[in-house]
Amino acid sequence: MKKIIAMSSAIALGLGLAACDSGAEDAAEEQTEVVEEQADTMEDAGQITDEQADAMVDQAETAEDTAEEGAEAGATTETTTETTTEETM
């Protein structure tokens, strides 16, 4: 259980930092793939159950969606700011 909590914290931190990058969506997708592989490996080794592996993947996918939404919101804000600046000139 401690491994799941530690992994989840690392995922959240990693995706939170990835959201600062211009390639946040790509980074989030890559992170989710890494988590899926780690969950499968841990499940195959008998370290976690199938349900725990699914929970890890679900959490990673939720974090990915959040990072993507944040990146999209940032792009919208930039476009709005640019348009407003151009209109006032």
N, C-alpha and C positions, 0 to 999 in steps of 0.2 A: 504494500500500500504506500509505503514511503517513496518507493521508486516512481509510482504513478504521480504522486504529489510533486516530487522533484522534477519529473519530466514535464508535467503540466506547467509548472512555474517557468521552466526554461523555455517552453514553447511560447508562453505569453510574453515573456521578456524579449525573446528573439523576434517575434512578430511585431511587438511594439516598436522595437528599434527599426525593423524593416519598413515600417510605415513612414519613417522619416526620409527614406530614400526615394528617388524618383522611380525606381523599379520595384516599388513596394508590392505590387501585385505578383510579379514574377518571383520575388523572394518569398512571399507568403505561400505560393504554390509549391515552391521547392521545399520549404520547411514542412509543409503538410506531407509531401512525399517521403521525406526523411522520417517523420513520425510514424507514418504507415509502415515503413520498412522496419523501424525499431520495434513497433508493437507486434508485428508478425514474428520477428526474431525472438522477442521475449516470450510470446505465446508458444512458439515452437519449442523453446527451451524449458517450458513449464514454469517460468517465473511469474506469469500472470495468466488469468483465465481469458476465455474468448470474450466474455462480457467486459472485462477490464481493457482488453485491446480495442474493442469497439468504442468504449468510452474515450480512450486516448485519441482515437482517430476522429471521433465526433467533435471533441474539444478543439483539435487542431483545425478541423474544417470550419468550425465556428470562428476561430481566431482568424483564419484566412479570409472568411467573408467580411469580418470586421475591418481587416486591413485593406481589403479591396474597396469597401465602402468609404473608408477614410481617404484613400488615394483618389477616388472619384470626387469626393467632396472637395478635396484640395484643388483638384483640376478645375472644378466649377468656380471656386473662389478666385483662382488666378484669372480665369477668363472674364469673370464679372469685373474684377479690378482693372484689367486691361481695357475692357470696353468702356468702363466709366471714365478712365483716364483719357482715352482717345476722344470721347464725346466732349469732355471739358476743355479740350485744346482748341 
